[in-house]
Amino acid sequence: TVQLTIREVFKKCGYKVVNLGTEIESEIQGLESFYPMEIEQSIKFDKWEMIEYLQGEMRRLELLNPDMIVVGAQSGVIPYSYSIGEPNYTLPSLAFLMGTLPQCYILTFNISDSIKYVKSTIQVLENLGKGKVILLVFSDNPKTQVGKSGIFVNKKLSEKEIANIIKKFETEIGIPTTEIISEKGKKILKKVIMSFYGKS
C-alpha cells in the first residue's frame, strides 16, 4: 500500500517513478520489477543469490533513468523474541535491504507494536545501510484480534484514535507519523519525502 501510494502521489506530480515490489501480483499492478518475498514461506532462496539478484535489478532500474526507485520489504527486520527458529523469518527482509540499500526508509508499523520495538527496528535499519527513517506510517483499518479467539477482523480507527497514535509515536520517537490512506496522509507523505531530498 505504501509503495503504491508513493508511486501514485509522485507520478501525479510528473516524476518518473519505478518500483521493485515484493508481492507476487506486483507486475499485474504495473510495477517494473519484483522479488517474490511471499515465496520465501515455502521455497528458501540462498540469501547471497537473493542479494546479487536484487543488486542486478536495482542497476537495471537505474538504467531506466527514473527520478525515484521505490522498494519495499515485508515482515520485520528484528525478531520479536529469542525463541529458537524465531530469528530466521527476518533474514529475507535483511537480505532484501542489503540488496537494495535505500537512501531513506518509510517504516510501516502495527498499532500493537511497542515503542521499544519500533525504536529497535529504526536502529537496525539506520545501521544496516546509509538510509534514514524519515516517516512512520500505519493503517487506519488495522487487523484486531477478537478477544482470545484467534480471529482477526479489520477495525476502522476513529479520527481521535488516529490522532492519539500519531501524537504518541511522534512524541516518543520524534519522527513524523501518519496513517497512509487518506488525502491528508498522502500530503504528509509527499511533504516529508520532498523535504528529505531538498525539494519544495
PyMOL CGO cylinders between C-alpha atoms (Angstrom):
from pymol import cmd
from pymol.cgo import CYLINDER

trace = [
    CYLINDER, 0.00, 0.00, 0.00, 2.80, 2.42, 0.89, 0.3, 1, 1, 1, 1, 1, 1,
    CYLINDER, 2.80, 2.42, 0.89, 4.70, 1.66, -2.33, 0.3, 1, 1, 1, 1, 1, 1,
    CYLINDER, 4.70, 1.66, -2.33, 1.63, 2.14, -4.49, 0.3, 1, 1, 1, 1, 1, 1,
    CYLINDER, 1.63, 2.14, -4.49, 0.76, 5.36, -2.65, 0.3, 1, 1, 1, 1, 1, 1,
    CYLINDER, 0.76, 5.36, -2.65, 4.24, 6.83, -3.23, 0.3, 1, 1, 1, 1, 1, 1,
    CYLINDER, 4.24, 6.83, -3.23, 4.02, 5.79, -6.88, 0.3, 1, 1, 1, 1, 1, 1,
    CYLINDER, 4.02, 5.79, -6.88, 0.59, 7.41, -7.29, 0.3, 1, 1, 1, 1, 1, 1,
    CYLINDER, 0.59, 7.41, -7.29, 1.48, 10.65, -5.47, 0.3, 1, 1, 1, 1, 1, 1,
    CYLINDER, 1.48, 10.65, -5.47, 4.74, 11.33, -7.30, 0.3, 1, 1, 1, 1, 1, 1,
    CYLINDER, 4.74, 11.33, -7.30, 3.60, 10.21, -10.75, 0.3, 1, 1, 1, 1, 1, 1,
    CYLINDER, 3.60, 10.21, -10.75, 0.77, 12.74, -10.43, 0.3, 1, 1, 1, 1, 1, 1,
    CYLINDER, 0.77, 12.74, -10.43, 3.46, 15.38, -9.85, 0.3, 1, 1, 1, 1, 1, 1,
    CYLINDER, 3.46, 15.38, -9.85, 5.21, 14.41, -13.09, 0.3, 1, 1, 1, 1, 1, 1,
    CYLINDER, 5.21, 14.41, -13.09, 8.07, 12.41, -11.59, 0.3, 1, 1, 1, 1, 1, 1,
    CYLINDER, 8.07, 12.41, -11.59, 9.30, 9.21, -13.21, 0.3, 1, 1, 1, 1, 1, 1,
    CYLINDER, 9.30, 9.21, -13.21, 8.83, 6.54, -10.53, 0.3, 1, 1, 1, 1, 1, 1,
    CYLINDER, 8.83, 6.54, -10.53, 9.79, 2.88, -10.85, 0.3, 1, 1, 1, 1, 1, 1,
    CYLINDER, 9.79, 2.88, -10.85, 9.11, 0.19, -8.27, 0.3, 1, 1, 1, 1, 1, 1,
    CYLINDER, 9.11, 0.19, -8.27, 10.67, -3.05, -7.12, 0.3, 1, 1, 1, 1, 1, 1,
    CYLINDER, 10.67, -3.05, -7.12, 7.82, -4.84, -5.41, 0.3, 1, 1, 1, 1, 1, 1,
    CYLINDER, 7.82, -4.84, -5.41, 7.70, -7.94, -3.23, 0.3, 1, 1, 1, 1, 1, 1,
    CYLINDER, 7.70, -7.94, -3.23, 4.14, -9.16, -3.79, 0.3, 1, 1, 1, 1, 1, 1,
    CYLINDER, 4.14, -9.16, -3.79, 3.52, -11.85, -6.40, 0.3, 1, 1, 1, 1, 1, 1,
    CYLINDER, 3.52, -11.85, -6.40, 0.96, -9.57, -8.10, 0.3, 1, 1, 1, 1, 1, 1,
    CYLINDER, 0.96, -9.57, -8.10, 3.47, -6.69, -8.43, 0.3, 1, 1, 1, 1, 1, 1,
    CYLINDER, 3.47, -6.69, -8.43, 3.71, -6.93, -12.22, 0.3, 1, 1, 1, 1, 1, 1,
    CYLINDER, 3.71, -6.93, -12.22, -0.08, -7.02, -12.56, 0.3, 1, 1, 1, 1, 1, 1,
    CYLINDER, -0.08, -7.02, -12.56, -0.12, -3.72, -10.63, 0.3, 1, 1, 1, 1, 1, 1,
    CYLINDER, -0.12, -3.72, -10.63, 2.25, -2.25, -13.23, 0.3, 1, 1, 1, 1, 1, 1,
    CYLINDER, 2.25, -2.25, -13.23, 5.47, -2.33, -11.18, 0.3, 1, 1, 1, 1, 1, 1,
    CYLINDER, 5.47, -2.33, -11.18, 8.68, -2.54, -13.19, 0.3, 1, 1, 1, 1, 1, 1,
    CYLINDER, 8.68, -2.54, -13.19, 10.34, -5.29, -11.12, 0.3, 1, 1, 1, 1, 1, 1,
    CYLINDER, 10.34, -5.29, -11.12, 9.66, -7.62, -8.23, 0.3, 1, 1, 1, 1, 1, 1,
    CYLINDER, 9.66, -7.62, -8.23, 11.21, -10.16, -5.91, 0.3, 1, 1, 1, 1, 1, 1,
    CYLINDER, 11.21, -10.16, -5.91, 8.61, -12.65, -4.59, 0.3, 1, 1, 1, 1, 1, 1,
    CYLINDER, 8.61, -12.65, -4.59, 9.12, -12.39, -0.82, 0.3, 1, 1, 1, 1, 1, 1,
    CYLINDER, 9.12, -12.39, -0.82, 5.96, -14.43, -0.16, 0.3, 1, 1, 1, 1, 1, 1,
    CYLINDER, 5.96, -14.43, -0.16, 7.53, -17.47, -1.83, 0.3, 1, 1, 1, 1, 1, 1,
    CYLINDER, 7.53, -17.47, -1.83, 10.14, -17.46, 0.95, 0.3, 1, 1, 1, 1, 1, 1,
    CYLINDER, 10.14, -17.46, 0.95, 7.48, -19.08, 3.13, 0.3, 1, 1, 1, 1, 1, 1,
    CYLINDER, 7.48, -19.08, 3.13, 7.67, -22.28, 1.06, 0.3, 1, 1, 1, 1, 1, 1,
    CYLINDER, 7.67, -22.28, 1.06, 10.83, -22.02, -1.07, 0.3, 1, 1, 1, 1, 1, 1,
    CYLINDER, 10.83, -22.02, -1.07, 14.03, -20.89, 0.63, 0.3, 1, 1, 1, 1, 1, 1,
    CYLINDER, 14.03, -20.89, 0.63, 16.40, -18.93, -1.62, 0.3, 1, 1, 1, 1, 1, 1,
    CYLINDER, 16.40, -18.93, -1.62, 20.11, -18.65, -0.96, 0.3, 1, 1, 1, 1, 1, 1,
    CYLINDER, 20.11, -18.65, -0.96, 20.48, -15.21, 0.65, 0.3, 1, 1, 1, 1, 1, 1,
    CYLINDER, 20.48, -15.21, 0.65, 23.68, -14.30, -1.24, 0.3, 1, 1, 1, 1, 1, 1,
    CYLINDER, 23.68, -14.30, -1.24, 21.98, -15.13, -4.56, 0.3, 1, 1, 1, 1, 1, 1,
    CYLINDER, 21.98, -15.13, -4.56, 19.00, -13.08, -3.44, 0.3, 1, 1, 1, 1, 1, 1,
    CYLINDER, 19.00, -13.08, -3.44, 21.25, -10.08, -2.73, 0.3, 1, 1, 1, 1, 1, 1,
    CYLINDER, 21.25, -10.08, -2.73, 23.04, -10.45, -6.08, 0.3, 1, 1, 1, 1, 1, 1,
    CYLINDER, 23.04, -10.45, -6.08, 19.72, -10.68, -7.94, 0.3, 1, 1, 1, 1, 1, 1,
    CYLINDER, 19.72, -10.68, -7.94, 18.39, -7.56, -6.19, 0.3, 1, 1, 1, 1, 1, 1,
    CYLINDER, 18.39, -7.56, -6.19, 21.58, -5.62, -6.88, 0.3, 1, 1, 1, 1, 1, 1,
    CYLINDER, 21.58, -5.62, -6.88, 21.24, -6.54, -10.55, 0.3, 1, 1, 1, 1, 1, 1,
    CYLINDER, 21.24, -6.54, -10.55, 17.60, -5.43, -10.62, 0.3, 1, 1, 1, 1, 1, 1,
    CYLINDER, 17.60, -5.43, -10.62, 18.49, -2.11, -8.98, 0.3, 1, 1, 1, 1, 1, 1,
    CYLINDER, 18.49, -2.11, -8.98, 21.11, -1.47, -11.67, 0.3, 1, 1, 1, 1, 1, 1,
    CYLINDER, 21.11, -1.47, -11.67, 18.59, -2.40, -14.38, 0.3, 1, 1, 1, 1, 1, 1,
    CYLINDER, 18.59, -2.40, -14.38, 16.03, 0.02, -12.92, 0.3, 1, 1, 1, 1, 1, 1,
    CYLINDER, 16.03, 0.02, -12.92, 18.66, 2.77, -12.69, 0.3, 1, 1, 1, 1, 1, 1,
    CYLINDER, 18.66, 2.77, -12.69, 19.22, 2.41, -16.44, 0.3, 1, 1, 1, 1, 1, 1,
    CYLINDER, 19.22, 2.41, -16.44, 15.58, 3.47, -16.93, 0.3, 1, 1, 1, 1, 1, 1,
    CYLINDER, 15.58, 3.47, -16.93, 16.75, 6.89, -15.63, 0.3, 1, 1, 1, 1, 1, 1,
    CYLINDER, 16.75, 6.89, -15.63, 13.99, 7.34, -13.04, 0.3, 1, 1, 1, 1, 1, 1,
    CYLINDER, 13.99, 7.34, -13.04, 13.62, 10.20, -10.59, 0.3, 1, 1, 1, 1, 1, 1,
    CYLINDER, 13.62, 10.20, -10.59, 12.85, 7.68, -7.86, 0.3, 1, 1, 1, 1, 1, 1,
    CYLINDER, 12.85, 7.68, -7.86, 13.16, 3.93, -7.29, 0.3, 1, 1, 1, 1, 1, 1,
    CYLINDER, 13.16, 3.93, -7.29, 10.73, 2.69, -4.64, 0.3, 1, 1, 1, 1, 1, 1,
    CYLINDER, 10.73, 2.69, -4.64, 11.35, -0.67, -2.95, 0.3, 1, 1, 1, 1, 1, 1,
    CYLINDER, 11.35, -0.67, -2.95, 9.60, -2.36, -0.07, 0.3, 1, 1, 1, 1, 1, 1,
    CYLINDER, 9.60, -2.36, -0.07, 10.40, -5.37, 2.10, 0.3, 1, 1, 1, 1, 1, 1,
    CYLINDER, 10.40, -5.37, 2.10, 7.89, -7.34, 4.12, 0.3, 1, 1, 1, 1, 1, 1,
    CYLINDER, 7.89, -7.34, 4.12, 7.76, -8.53, 7.72, 0.3, 1, 1, 1, 1, 1, 1,
    CYLINDER, 7.76, -8.53, 7.72, 10.09, -7.28, 10.43, 0.3, 1, 1, 1, 1, 1, 1,
    CYLINDER, 10.09, -7.28, 10.43, 13.84, -6.82, 10.41, 0.3, 1, 1, 1, 1, 1, 1,
    CYLINDER, 13.84, -6.82, 10.41, 14.32, -7.89, 14.04, 0.3, 1, 1, 1, 1, 1, 1,
    CYLINDER, 14.32, -7.89, 14.04, 12.75, -10.88, 15.79, 0.3, 1, 1, 1, 1, 1, 1,
    CYLINDER, 12.75, -10.88, 15.79, 10.06, -10.37, 18.43, 0.3, 1, 1, 1, 1, 1, 1,
    CYLINDER, 10.06, -10.37, 18.43, 11.66, -12.90, 20.78, 0.3, 1, 1, 1, 1, 1, 1,
    CYLINDER, 11.66, -12.90, 20.78, 14.71, -15.03, 21.38, 0.3, 1, 1, 1, 1, 1, 1,
    CYLINDER, 14.71, -15.03, 21.38, 12.93, -18.35, 20.76, 0.3, 1, 1, 1, 1, 1, 1,
    CYLINDER, 12.93, -18.35, 20.76, 14.75, -20.97, 18.68, 0.3, 1, 1, 1, 1, 1, 1,
    CYLINDER, 14.75, -20.97, 18.68, 13.97, -20.51, 15.00, 0.3, 1, 1, 1, 1, 1, 1,
    CYLINDER, 13.97, -20.51, 15.00, 12.34, -17.13, 15.58, 0.3, 1, 1, 1, 1, 1, 1,
    CYLINDER, 12.34, -17.13, 15.58, 15.19, -15.02, 14.08, 0.3, 1, 1, 1, 1, 1, 1,
    CYLINDER, 15.19, -15.02, 14.08, 15.08, -16.87, 10.76, 0.3, 1, 1, 1, 1, 1, 1,
    CYLINDER, 15.08, -16.87, 10.76, 11.99, -15.14, 9.39, 0.3, 1, 1, 1, 1, 1, 1,
    CYLINDER, 11.99, -15.14, 9.39, 13.73, -11.75, 9.43, 0.3, 1, 1, 1, 1, 1, 1,
    CYLINDER, 13.73, -11.75, 9.43, 16.63, -12.90, 7.23, 0.3, 1, 1, 1, 1, 1, 1,
    CYLINDER, 16.63, -12.90, 7.23, 14.81, -12.39, 3.88, 0.3, 1, 1, 1, 1, 1, 1,
    CYLINDER, 14.81, -12.39, 3.88, 13.97, -8.79, 4.87, 0.3, 1, 1, 1, 1, 1, 1,
    CYLINDER, 13.97, -8.79, 4.87, 17.57, -8.11, 5.89, 0.3, 1, 1, 1, 1, 1, 1,
    CYLINDER, 17.57, -8.11, 5.89, 18.88, -9.61, 2.64, 0.3, 1, 1, 1, 1, 1, 1,
    CYLINDER, 18.88, -9.61, 2.64, 16.36, -7.52, 0.70, 0.3, 1, 1, 1, 1, 1, 1,
    CYLINDER, 16.36, -7.52, 0.70, 17.57, -4.33, 2.36, 0.3, 1, 1, 1, 1, 1, 1,
    CYLINDER, 17.57, -4.33, 2.36, 21.22, -5.24, 1.77, 0.3, 1, 1, 1, 1, 1, 1,
    CYLINDER, 21.22, -5.24, 1.77, 20.47, -5.89, -1.90, 0.3, 1, 1, 1, 1, 1, 1,
    CYLINDER, 20.47, -5.89, -1.90, 18.63, -2.60, -2.45, 0.3, 1, 1, 1, 1, 1, 1,
    CYLINDER, 18.63, -2.60, -2.45, 20.32, -0.19, 0.04, 0.3, 1, 1, 1, 1, 1, 1,
    CYLINDER, 20.32, -0.19, 0.04, 17.61, 2.52, 0.22, 0.3, 1, 1, 1, 1, 1, 1,
    CYLINDER, 17.61, 2.52, 0.22, 18.58, 6.15, 0.81, 0.3, 1, 1, 1, 1, 1, 1,
    CYLINDER, 18.58, 6.15, 0.81, 15.63, 6.59, 3.16, 0.3, 1, 1, 1, 1, 1, 1,
    CYLINDER, 15.63, 6.59, 3.16, 13.01, 4.46, 4.84, 0.3, 1, 1, 1, 1, 1, 1,
    CYLINDER, 13.01, 4.46, 4.84, 9.29, 4.82, 5.42, 0.3, 1, 1, 1, 1, 1, 1,
    CYLINDER, 9.29, 4.82, 5.42, 8.60, 2.38, 8.23, 0.3, 1, 1, 1, 1, 1, 1,
    CYLINDER, 8.60, 2.38, 8.23, 5.19, 0.76, 8.44, 0.3, 1, 1, 1, 1, 1, 1,
    CYLINDER, 5.19, 0.76, 8.44, 4.27, -0.38, 11.94, 0.3, 1, 1, 1, 1, 1, 1,
    CYLINDER, 4.27, -0.38, 11.94, 1.32, -2.15, 13.53, 0.3, 1, 1, 1, 1, 1, 1,
    CYLINDER, 1.32, -2.15, 13.53, -0.55, -0.11, 16.12, 0.3, 1, 1, 1, 1, 1, 1,
    CYLINDER, -0.55, -0.11, 16.12, 0.00, -3.03, 18.53, 0.3, 1, 1, 1, 1, 1, 1,
    CYLINDER, 0.00, -3.03, 18.53, 3.81, -2.67, 18.19, 0.3, 1, 1, 1, 1, 1, 1,
    CYLINDER, 3.81, -2.67, 18.19, 5.53, -1.28, 21.27, 0.3, 1, 1, 1, 1, 1, 1,
    CYLINDER, 5.53, -1.28, 21.27, 7.51, 1.96, 21.12, 0.3, 1, 1, 1, 1, 1, 1,
    CYLINDER, 7.51, 1.96, 21.12, 10.60, -0.04, 22.16, 0.3, 1, 1, 1, 1, 1, 1,
    CYLINDER, 10.60, -0.04, 22.16, 10.19, -2.46, 19.23, 0.3, 1, 1, 1, 1, 1, 1,
    CYLINDER, 10.19, -2.46, 19.23, 9.76, 0.36, 16.71, 0.3, 1, 1, 1, 1, 1, 1,
    CYLINDER, 9.76, 0.36, 16.71, 12.82, 2.19, 18.10, 0.3, 1, 1, 1, 1, 1, 1,
    CYLINDER, 12.82, 2.19, 18.10, 14.88, -1.01, 17.85, 0.3, 1, 1, 1, 1, 1, 1,
    CYLINDER, 14.88, -1.01, 17.85, 13.73, -1.50, 14.25, 0.3, 1, 1, 1, 1, 1, 1,
    CYLINDER, 13.73, -1.50, 14.25, 14.78, 2.07, 13.39, 0.3, 1, 1, 1, 1, 1, 1,
    CYLINDER, 14.78, 2.07, 13.39, 18.21, 1.43, 14.90, 0.3, 1, 1, 1, 1, 1, 1,
    CYLINDER, 18.21, 1.43, 14.90, 18.70, -1.70, 12.78, 0.3, 1, 1, 1, 1, 1, 1,
    CYLINDER, 18.70, -1.70, 12.78, 17.53, -0.01, 9.58, 0.3, 1, 1, 1, 1, 1, 1,
    CYLINDER, 17.53, -0.01, 9.58, 19.76, 3.01, 10.03, 0.3, 1, 1, 1, 1, 1, 1,
    CYLINDER, 19.76, 3.01, 10.03, 22.79, 0.92, 10.99, 0.3, 1, 1, 1, 1, 1, 1,
    CYLINDER, 22.79, 0.92, 10.99, 22.33, -1.66, 8.23, 0.3, 1, 1, 1, 1, 1, 1,
    CYLINDER, 22.33, -1.66, 8.23, 22.97, 0.79, 5.41, 0.3, 1, 1, 1, 1, 1, 1,
    CYLINDER, 22.97, 0.79, 5.41, 23.20, 4.53, 4.88, 0.3, 1, 1, 1, 1, 1, 1,
    CYLINDER, 23.20, 4.53, 4.88, 19.47, 5.22, 4.89, 0.3, 1, 1, 1, 1, 1, 1,
    CYLINDER, 19.47, 5.22, 4.89, 17.48, 7.27, 7.39, 0.3, 1, 1, 1, 1, 1, 1,
    CYLINDER, 17.48, 7.27, 7.39, 13.96, 6.58, 8.67, 0.3, 1, 1, 1, 1, 1, 1,
    CYLINDER, 13.96, 6.58, 8.67, 12.05, 9.72, 7.66, 0.3, 1, 1, 1, 1, 1, 1,
    CYLINDER, 12.05, 9.72, 7.66, 8.43, 8.72, 8.26, 0.3, 1, 1, 1, 1, 1, 1,
    CYLINDER, 8.43, 8.72, 8.26, 6.38, 6.23, 10.29, 0.3, 1, 1, 1, 1, 1, 1,
    CYLINDER, 6.38, 6.23, 10.29, 3.09, 5.04, 8.82, 0.3, 1, 1, 1, 1, 1, 1,
    CYLINDER, 3.09, 5.04, 8.82, 0.25, 2.82, 9.96, 0.3, 1, 1, 1, 1, 1, 1,
    CYLINDER, 0.25, 2.82, 9.96, -3.07, 1.59, 8.62, 0.3, 1, 1, 1, 1, 1, 1,
    CYLINDER, -3.07, 1.59, 8.62, -6.30, 3.33, 9.64, 0.3, 1, 1, 1, 1, 1, 1,
    CYLINDER, -6.30, 3.33, 9.64, -8.03, -0.05, 9.23, 0.3, 1, 1, 1, 1, 1, 1,
    CYLINDER, -8.03, -0.05, 9.23, -5.79, -2.47, 11.17, 0.3, 1, 1, 1, 1, 1, 1,
    CYLINDER, -5.79, -2.47, 11.17, -6.45, -6.12, 11.95, 0.3, 1, 1, 1, 1, 1, 1,
    CYLINDER, -6.45, -6.12, 11.95, -7.59, -6.53, 15.54, 0.3, 1, 1, 1, 1, 1, 1,
    CYLINDER, -7.59, -6.53, 15.54, -7.94, -9.81, 17.43, 0.3, 1, 1, 1, 1, 1, 1,
    CYLINDER, -7.94, -9.81, 17.43, -11.42, -10.57, 18.75, 0.3, 1, 1, 1, 1, 1, 1,
    CYLINDER, -11.42, -10.57, 18.75, -10.86, -11.40, 22.43, 0.3, 1, 1, 1, 1, 1, 1,
    CYLINDER, -10.86, -11.40, 22.43, -8.77, -14.57, 22.76, 0.3, 1, 1, 1, 1, 1, 1,
    CYLINDER, -8.77, -14.57, 22.76, -10.47, -16.29, 19.83, 0.3, 1, 1, 1, 1, 1, 1,
    CYLINDER, -10.47, -16.29, 19.83, -7.52, -16.12, 17.44, 0.3, 1, 1, 1, 1, 1, 1,
    CYLINDER, -7.52, -16.12, 17.44, -9.88, -14.50, 14.93, 0.3, 1, 1, 1, 1, 1, 1,
    CYLINDER, -9.88, -14.50, 14.93, -8.74, -11.19, 13.43, 0.3, 1, 1, 1, 1, 1, 1,
    CYLINDER, -8.74, -11.19, 13.43, -11.04, -8.59, 11.90, 0.3, 1, 1, 1, 1, 1, 1,
    CYLINDER, -11.04, -8.59, 11.90, -10.35, -5.21, 10.34, 0.3, 1, 1, 1, 1, 1, 1,
    CYLINDER, -10.35, -5.21, 10.34, -11.42, -2.33, 12.56, 0.3, 1, 1, 1, 1, 1, 1,
    CYLINDER, -11.42, -2.33, 12.56, -11.63, 1.21, 11.22, 0.3, 1, 1, 1, 1, 1, 1,
    CYLINDER, -11.63, 1.21, 11.22, -9.94, 3.68, 13.55, 0.3, 1, 1, 1, 1, 1, 1,
    CYLINDER, -9.94, 3.68, 13.55, -11.73, 6.86, 14.54, 0.3, 1, 1, 1, 1, 1, 1,
    CYLINDER, -11.73, 6.86, 14.54, -10.17, 10.28, 13.91, 0.3, 1, 1, 1, 1, 1, 1,
    CYLINDER, -10.17, 10.28, 13.91, -9.48, 10.57, 17.64, 0.3, 1, 1, 1, 1, 1, 1,
    CYLINDER, -9.48, 10.57, 17.64, -7.73, 7.17, 17.73, 0.3, 1, 1, 1, 1, 1, 1,
    CYLINDER, -7.73, 7.17, 17.73, -5.60, 8.14, 14.72, 0.3, 1, 1, 1, 1, 1, 1,
    CYLINDER, -5.60, 8.14, 14.72, -4.67, 11.47, 16.33, 0.3, 1, 1, 1, 1, 1, 1,
    CYLINDER, -4.67, 11.47, 16.33, -3.70, 9.71, 19.59, 0.3, 1, 1, 1, 1, 1, 1,
    CYLINDER, -3.70, 9.71, 19.59, -1.48, 7.18, 17.79, 0.3, 1, 1, 1, 1, 1, 1,
    CYLINDER, -1.48, 7.18, 17.79, 0.25, 9.95, 15.82, 0.3, 1, 1, 1, 1, 1, 1,
    CYLINDER, 0.25, 9.95, 15.82, 0.83, 12.01, 18.97, 0.3, 1, 1, 1, 1, 1, 1,
    CYLINDER, 0.83, 12.01, 18.97, 2.16, 9.00, 20.90, 0.3, 1, 1, 1, 1, 1, 1,
    CYLINDER, 2.16, 9.00, 20.90, 4.70, 7.92, 18.26, 0.3, 1, 1, 1, 1, 1, 1,
    CYLINDER, 4.70, 7.92, 18.26, 5.81, 11.43, 17.28, 0.3, 1, 1, 1, 1, 1, 1,
    CYLINDER, 5.81, 11.43, 17.28, 6.33, 12.36, 20.93, 0.3, 1, 1, 1, 1, 1, 1,
    CYLINDER, 6.33, 12.36, 20.93, 8.15, 9.16, 21.91, 0.3, 1, 1, 1, 1, 1, 1,
    CYLINDER, 8.15, 9.16, 21.91, 10.22, 8.67, 18.74, 0.3, 1, 1, 1, 1, 1, 1,
    CYLINDER, 10.22, 8.67, 18.74, 10.50, 12.15, 17.23, 0.3, 1, 1, 1, 1, 1, 1,
    CYLINDER, 10.50, 12.15, 17.23, 9.77, 11.10, 13.63, 0.3, 1, 1, 1, 1, 1, 1,
    CYLINDER, 9.77, 11.10, 13.63, 6.76, 12.35, 11.60, 0.3, 1, 1, 1, 1, 1, 1,
    CYLINDER, 6.76, 12.35, 11.60, 3.93, 9.80, 11.75, 0.3, 1, 1, 1, 1, 1, 1,
    CYLINDER, 3.93, 9.80, 11.75, 0.75, 9.40, 9.70, 0.3, 1, 1, 1, 1, 1, 1,
    CYLINDER, 0.75, 9.40, 9.70, -1.82, 6.94, 8.51, 0.3, 1, 1, 1, 1, 1, 1,
    CYLINDER, -1.82, 6.94, 8.51, -1.33, 6.40, 4.82, 0.3, 1, 1, 1, 1, 1, 1,
    CYLINDER, -1.33, 6.40, 4.82, -4.71, 6.08, 3.10, 0.3, 1, 1, 1, 1, 1, 1,
    CYLINDER, -4.71, 6.08, 3.10, -6.35, 9.49, 3.49, 0.3, 1, 1, 1, 1, 1, 1,
    CYLINDER, -6.35, 9.49, 3.49, -5.60, 12.55, 1.36, 0.3, 1, 1, 1, 1, 1, 1,
    CYLINDER, -5.60, 12.55, 1.36, -4.13, 14.19, 4.46, 0.3, 1, 1, 1, 1, 1, 1,
    CYLINDER, -4.13, 14.19, 4.46, -1.80, 11.21, 4.92, 0.3, 1, 1, 1, 1, 1, 1,
    CYLINDER, -1.80, 11.21, 4.92, -0.72, 11.38, 1.28, 0.3, 1, 1, 1, 1, 1, 1,
    CYLINDER, -0.72, 11.38, 1.28, 0.09, 15.09, 1.62, 0.3, 1, 1, 1, 1, 1, 1,
    CYLINDER, 0.09, 15.09, 1.62, 2.26, 14.39, 4.69, 0.3, 1, 1, 1, 1, 1, 1,
    CYLINDER, 2.26, 14.39, 4.69, 3.99, 11.56, 2.84, 0.3, 1, 1, 1, 1, 1, 1,
    CYLINDER, 3.99, 11.56, 2.84, 4.76, 13.82, -0.12, 0.3, 1, 1, 1, 1, 1, 1,
    CYLINDER, 4.76, 13.82, -0.12, 5.94, 16.71, 2.07, 0.3, 1, 1, 1, 1, 1, 1,
    CYLINDER, 5.94, 16.71, 2.07, 8.32, 14.52, 4.12, 0.3, 1, 1, 1, 1, 1, 1,
    CYLINDER, 8.32, 14.52, 4.12, 9.89, 12.86, 1.06, 0.3, 1, 1, 1, 1, 1, 1,
    CYLINDER, 9.89, 12.86, 1.06, 10.26, 16.18, -0.79, 0.3, 1, 1, 1, 1, 1, 1,
    CYLINDER, 10.26, 16.18, -0.79, 11.84, 17.74, 2.29, 0.3, 1, 1, 1, 1, 1, 1,
    CYLINDER, 11.84, 17.74, 2.29, 14.31, 14.86, 2.65, 0.3, 1, 1, 1, 1, 1, 1,
    CYLINDER, 14.31, 14.86, 2.65, 15.52, 15.41, -0.92, 0.3, 1, 1, 1, 1, 1, 1,
    CYLINDER, 15.52, 15.41, -0.92, 15.63, 19.19, -0.50, 0.3, 1, 1, 1, 1, 1, 1,
    CYLINDER, 15.63, 19.19, -0.50, 12.67, 19.86, -2.79, 0.3, 1, 1, 1, 1, 1, 1,
    CYLINDER, 12.67, 19.86, -2.79, 9.80, 22.24, -2.12, 0.3, 1, 1, 1, 1, 1, 1,
]
cmd.load_cgo(trace, "trace")
